[in-house]
């Protein structure tokens, strides 16, 4: 569906050339909801604009639906772009026009009759839940409603791909969830392929089946959402995931109240992560029964990602050195990841390496 190969984008500042995207390759299959996450300045918005050539790369290959977009004539590119819808953080609606006219605008160059266009606009607004807002103006709508109008407008030419550039960043959490639910519905009912740019892993967790993490213009990690969440390989990816699963907030609370931990000799403060069938296993009780290791649970959470349960615990494990070593070997044997946490909570709280 979408294949980017060795993409490089540079900007000339007048005194130097800045590489915004550096040798990025990415593949999105038809029907994917693909998240690209990174902090501001990571290059993710520049990268997504390469997909429809709103930003031409300095080098690389851009293929969409088997077409090399860089080889198309201007007329051919305009036709190809009609199959790639796009929504933005700030909606980009025309304030002087009604909601009906905003959605109808992309259809003006279509071959549809006036009656067919009118029906299509009404159908699109009904699809996004705004059938009663035909004659309203953008200033009369909430942020979430404006984004729904923007989505309806982006769907006007029956695109196969929808690019979402920080589409929920200007919305409150509840409205964000409603927009993500709408995008999920469009993906499932229309077969729409979605590429979603965000700086929040929480957004990725809610809707995406695949994710790429960007930093300094490069993709530092990518894969299916379950693999990335359960076995992140990069420190930045772990930071994003710890924030989305509230691990980071829990560690901050522990740093402010170290008495909650109360470590003794040989005690281990750690994060335990498990996936799939392991989430239903009595892991904690097994540690006590088999290895005489007691476990004090400070935090517990189970997420369901792509129909797969993923569990995270922050615990204090207590026992003799030999018993703890045996317990850790047992956890490793059943594919449960254990990450040590720096016990010097007041000075430094961080999740360490997986054992």
C-alpha positions as CSV (number, residue, x, y, z in Angstrom):
1,X,0.0,0.0,0.0
2,X,2.6,2.6,1.1
3,X,6.3,2.0,0.7
4,X,8.9,4.6,1.6
5,X,12.5,3.6,0.8
6,X,15.6,5.5,2.0
7,X,13.8,8.8,2.3
8,X,15.9,11.9,3.0
9,X,14.4,15.4,3.5
10,X,16.6,18.4,3.9
11,X,15.9,22.1,4.5
12,X,18.2,24.9,3.5
13,X,18.3,27.5,6.3
14,X,20.5,29.9,4.3
15,X,23.6,29.1,6.2
16,X,23.4,25.3,6.3
17,X,21.4,22.3,5.2
18,X,19.4,20.6,7.9
19,X,18.4,16.9,7.5
20,X,14.8,16.6,8.8
21,X,14.4,13.0,7.7
22,X,17.4,10.8,7.4
23,X,17.4,7.5,5.4
24,X,13.9,6.4,6.6
25,X,12.3,3.2,5.2
26,X,8.7,2.4,6.1
27,X,6.1,-0.1,4.8
28,X,2.3,0.2,5.5
29,X,0.0,-2.6,4.5
30,X,-3.5,-2.1,3.3
31,X,-5.9,-1.8,6.2
32,X,-3.2,-0.9,8.7
33,X,-3.6,1.8,11.4
34,X,0.1,2.8,11.5
35,X,1.3,5.1,14.2
36,X,4.4,7.2,13.9
37,X,5.4,8.6,17.3
38,X,8.1,11.0,18.4
39,X,8.7,14.2,20.2
40,X,8.5,17.6,18.5
41,X,11.2,18.0,16.0
42,X,11.6,14.3,15.4
43,X,10.7,14.6,11.7
44,X,7.4,12.7,11.8
45,X,5.2,15.4,10.3
46,X,7.7,16.0,7.6
47,X,7.8,12.2,6.9
48,X,4.0,11.9,6.6
49,X,3.9,14.8,4.1
50,X,6.2,12.8,1.9
51,X,3.5,10.1,1.5
52,X,1.4,12.5,-0.7
53,X,4.4,14.6,-1.8
54,X,3.3,17.7,0.0
55,X,6.9,17.5,0.9
56,X,9.2,16.2,-1.8
57,X,12.2,14.2,-0.5
58,X,15.8,15.1,-1.5
59,X,16.2,11.4,-2.2
60,X,14.5,8.1,-1.9
61,X,11.5,6.3,-3.4
62,X,7.8,6.9,-2.6
63,X,5.4,4.2,-3.7
64,X,1.6,4.3,-3.0
65,X,-0.7,1.7,-4.4
66,X,2.1,0.4,-6.7
67,X,2.7,3.9,-8.2
68,X,6.0,5.7,-8.0
69,X,4.7,9.1,-7.0
70,X,7.9,10.9,-7.9
71,X,7.7,9.7,-11.5
72,X,4.1,11.0,-12.0
73,X,3.2,14.1,-14.1
74,X,1.5,16.9,-12.2
75,X,-1.9,15.8,-13.6
76,X,-1.3,12.2,-12.5
77,X,-0.1,13.3,-9.1
78,X,-3.3,15.3,-8.6
79,X,-5.3,12.2,-9.4
80,X,-3.2,10.1,-7.0
81,X,-3.6,12.6,-4.2
82,X,-7.4,12.3,-4.4
83,X,-7.0,8.8,-2.9
84,X,-5.0,10.1,0.0
85,X,-7.0,12.2,2.5
86,X,-5.4,14.3,5.2
87,X,-6.5,15.8,8.5
88,X,-4.6,18.2,10.7
89,X,-4.3,19.4,14.3
90,X,-6.0,22.7,13.7
91,X,-8.8,21.4,11.4
92,X,-8.2,23.9,8.5
93,X,-11.9,24.6,8.0
94,X,-13.1,27.7,6.1
95,X,-14.7,29.8,8.7
96,X,-16.8,31.8,6.3
97,X,-18.6,28.7,4.9
98,X,-21.2,26.4,6.4
99,X,-20.3,22.9,7.4
100,X,-22.1,21.7,4.3
101,X,-20.0,23.9,2.1
102,X,-16.8,22.8,3.8
103,X,-17.5,19.2,3.1
104,X,-18.8,19.9,-0.4
105,X,-15.7,21.9,-1.4
106,X,-13.5,19.0,-2.5
107,X,-16.3,17.7,-4.7
108,X,-16.5,20.8,-6.9
109,X,-14.1,19.3,-9.4
110,X,-15.8,15.9,-9.4
111,X,-18.1,14.6,-12.1
112,X,-21.0,14.2,-9.6
113,X,-24.2,16.1,-10.3
114,X,-25.4,18.7,-7.8
115,X,-28.0,16.3,-6.4
116,X,-25.4,13.5,-6.1
117,X,-22.9,15.9,-4.4
118,X,-25.6,17.0,-1.9
119,X,-26.5,13.4,-1.0
120,X,-22.8,12.6,-0.6
121,X,-22.2,15.5,1.8
122,X,-25.2,14.5,3.9
123,X,-24.0,10.9,4.0
124,X,-20.5,11.9,5.1
125,X,-21.8,14.1,7.8
126,X,-24.1,11.3,9.0
127,X,-21.1,9.0,9.0
128,X,-19.2,11.3,11.4
129,X,-22.2,12.0,13.5
130,X,-23.0,15.6,12.4
131,X,-26.0,15.2,10.3
132,X,-27.7,18.0,12.3
133,X,-24.9,20.5,11.6
134,X,-25.4,21.1,7.8
135,X,-26.1,24.8,8.1
136,X,-23.9,25.6,11.1
137,X,-20.5,27.4,10.8
138,X,-17.2,26.2,12.3
139,X,-17.3,28.9,15.0
140,X,-20.4,27.3,16.4
141,X,-18.8,23.9,16.8
142,X,-16.6,22.3,19.5
143,X,-13.1,21.2,18.7
144,X,-14.2,17.6,18.4
145,X,-17.0,18.5,16.0
146,X,-14.6,20.5,13.9
147,X,-12.3,17.5,13.6
148,X,-15.3,15.4,12.6
149,X,-16.1,17.9,9.8
150,X,-12.4,17.8,8.7
151,X,-12.6,13.9,8.6
152,X,-15.8,14.1,6.5
153,X,-14.2,16.5,4.1
154,X,-11.1,14.3,3.8
155,X,-13.4,11.4,2.9
156,X,-15.2,13.3,0.1
157,X,-13.1,11.8,-2.7
158,X,-13.3,8.2,-1.4
159,X,-9.7,8.0,-0.4
160,X,-8.0,4.7,0.4
161,X,-5.6,6.3,2.8
162,X,-6.1,8.8,5.5
163,X,-3.1,10.7,6.9
164,X,-3.6,12.2,10.4
165,X,-1.0,14.8,11.4
166,X,-1.4,15.3,15.2
167,X,-5.2,15.2,14.6
168,X,-6.0,14.8,18.3
169,X,-3.4,17.1,19.8
170,X,-5.7,20.1,20.2
171,X,-8.5,18.0,21.9
172,X,-9.2,17.1,25.5
173,X,-8.8,13.4,26.5
174,X,-12.5,12.5,26.2
175,X,-12.9,14.0,22.8
176,X,-9.6,12.4,21.7
177,X,-11.0,9.0,22.5
178,X,-14.2,9.7,20.6
179,X,-12.2,10.8,17.5
180,X,-10.0,7.7,17.8
181,X,-13.2,5.5,18.0
182,X,-14.5,7.2,14.8
183,X,-11.2,6.5,13.0
184,X,-11.2,2.9,14.2
185,X,-14.8,2.6,12.8
186,X,-13.7,4.1,9.4
187,X,-10.8,1.7,9.3
188,X,-13.0,-1.3,9.9
189,X,-16.1,-0.4,7.8
190,X,-14.4,1.4,4.9
191,X,-11.2,-0.6,4.9
192,X,-9.4,2.7,5.2
193,X,-5.6,2.6,5.7
194,X,-4.6,5.2,8.3
195,X,-1.2,6.7,9.1
196,X,-1.4,8.6,12.4
197,X,1.3,11.0,13.6
198,X,1.4,11.8,17.3
199,X,3.7,12.6,20.2
200,X,1.5,10.5,22.6
201,X,2.0,6.7,22.8
202,X,-1.4,6.7,24.6
203,X,-3.0,7.5,21.2
204,X,-1.0,4.8,19.5
205,X,-2.1,2.3,22.1
206,X,-5.8,3.0,21.6
207,X,-6.0,2.5,17.8
208,X,-2.8,1.4,16.0
209,X,-1.8,-2.1,15.0
210,X,1.8,-1.1,14.1
211,X,4.1,1.7,15.2
212,X,7.3,3.4,14.4
213,X,9.3,5.5,16.8
214,X,11.2,8.5,15.4
215,X,14.1,10.5,16.9
216,X,16.3,13.1,15.2
217,X,14.9,12.3,11.7
218,X,15.4,8.6,12.0
219,X,13.2,5.6,12.8
220,X,14.8,4.0,15.8
221,X,12.3,1.2,16.3
222,X,9.3,-0.2,14.5
223,X,7.0,-3.2,14.6
224,X,3.6,-4.5,15.5
225,X,2.0,-2.8,18.6
226,X,2.1,-5.9,20.8
227,X,5.8,-6.6,20.2
228,X,6.8,-3.0,20.7
229,X,4.7,-2.6,24.0
230,X,5.8,-5.9,25.4
231,X,9.5,-5.9,24.3
232,X,10.7,-2.4,23.5
233,X,14.3,-2.3,22.5
234,X,15.1,1.4,22.6
235,X,15.3,3.6,25.7
236,X,13.1,6.3,24.1
237,X,10.5,3.7,23.2
238,X,10.5,2.5,26.8
239,X,10.0,6.1,27.9
240,X,6.9,6.5,25.7
241,X,5.5,3.2,26.8
242,X,6.1,3.9,30.5
243,X,4.1,7.1,30.1
244,X,1.3,5.5,28.2
245,X,1.0,2.6,30.8
246,X,1.3,5.0,33.7
247,X,4.6,3.4,34.9
248,X,6.3,6.7,34.8
249,X,3.7,8.4,37.0
250,X,4.0,5.5,39.5
251,X,7.7,5.8,39.6
252,X,7.4,9.5,40.3
253,X,5.1,8.8,43.2
254,X,7.5,6.3,44.6
255,X,10.3,8.8,44.3
256,X,8.2,11.3,46.4
257,X,7.3,8.6,48.9
258,X,10.2,6.2,49.3
259,X,8.7,4.8,52.5
260,X,6.3,2.9,50.2
261,X,9.1,0.7,49.1
262,X,11.0,-0.1,52.3
263,X,13.7,-2.3,50.8
264,X,15.7,-4.7,53.0
265,X,18.8,-6.6,52.3
266,X,18.6,-8.6,49.0
267,X,15.2,-7.1,48.2
268,X,14.6,-6.3,44.5
269,X,12.5,-3.5,43.1
270,X,11.5,-4.3,39.6
271,X,9.0,-4.1,36.8
272,X,7.4,-7.4,35.6
273,X,5.9,-7.5,32.1
274,X,4.0,-10.4,30.7
275,X,1.9,-11.1,27.6
276,X,-0.9,-13.3,26.3
277,X,-1.5,-16.5,28.1
278,X,1.0,-15.6,30.8
279,X,-1.4,-12.9,32.1
280,X,-3.8,-15.6,33.4
281,X,-1.0,-17.6,35.2
282,X,-0.7,-17.3,39.0
283,X,2.8,-15.9,38.7
284,X,3.0,-14.2,42.0
285,X,1.7,-17.1,44.0
286,X,4.1,-19.4,42.2
287,X,7.0,-17.3,43.3
288,X,6.0,-17.8,46.9
289,X,5.1,-21.5,46.7
290,X,8.0,-22.7,44.6
291,X,10.8,-20.3,45.5
292,X,10.0,-18.9,48.9
293,X,10.0,-15.4,47.4
294,X,7.4,-12.9,48.7
295,X,6.2,-10.2,46.4
296,X,4.8,-6.9,47.4
297,X,2.8,-5.4,44.5
298,X,3.1,-1.6,44.3
299,X,1.4,-1.2,41.0
300,X,-0.5,-3.5,38.6
301,X,-2.1,-2.9,35.1
302,X,-3.4,-5.0,32.3
303,X,-3.8,-3.6,28.8
304,X,-5.6,-5.2,25.8
305,X,-3.8,-4.4,22.6
306,X,-5.0,-6.0,19.4
307,X,-7.0,-8.5,21.4
308,X,-3.8,-9.5,23.3
309,X,-3.5,-8.9,27.1
310,X,-0.3,-7.3,28.3
311,X,0.4,-7.0,32.0
312,X,2.7,-4.7,34.0
313,X,3.6,-4.9,37.6
314,X,5.9,-2.9,39.8
315,X,6.9,-5.1,42.8
316,X,9.3,-5.6,45.6
317,X,10.6,-9.2,45.6
318,X,12.0,-10.5,48.9
319,X,14.0,-13.6,49.6
320,X,17.5,-15.1,49.8
321,X,20.0,-14.4,47.0
322,X,19.7,-18.0,45.8
323,X,15.9,-18.0,45.9
324,X,15.7,-14.7,44.1
325,X,18.0,-15.9,41.4
326,X,15.9,-19.1,41.0
327,X,12.7,-17.0,40.8
328,X,14.2,-14.8,38.1
329,X,15.2,-17.8,36.1
330,X,11.7,-19.2,36.4
331,X,10.2,-15.9,35.1
332,X,12.6,-15.8,32.2
333,X,11.7,-19.5,31.3
334,X,8.0,-18.6,31.0
335,X,8.7,-15.5,28.9
336,X,8.1,-13.0,31.6
337,X,10.4,-9.9,31.4
338,X,11.8,-8.4,34.6
339,X,13.4,-5.0,34.5
340,X,15.4,-3.8,37.6
341,X,14.5,-0.4,38.9
342,X,17.0,1.9,40.6
343,X,16.3,1.6,44.3
344,X,17.8,5.0,45.1
345,X,14.3,6.4,44.6
346,X,14.9,9.9,46.0
347,X,17.8,10.6,43.8
348,X,17.0,8.7,40.7
349,X,14.1,6.6,39.5
350,X,14.4,4.7,36.3
351,X,13.7,1.4,34.8
352,X,16.8,-0.6,34.0
353,X,17.7,-3.4,31.7
354,X,15.7,-6.5,31.2
355,X,16.9,-9.7,32.9
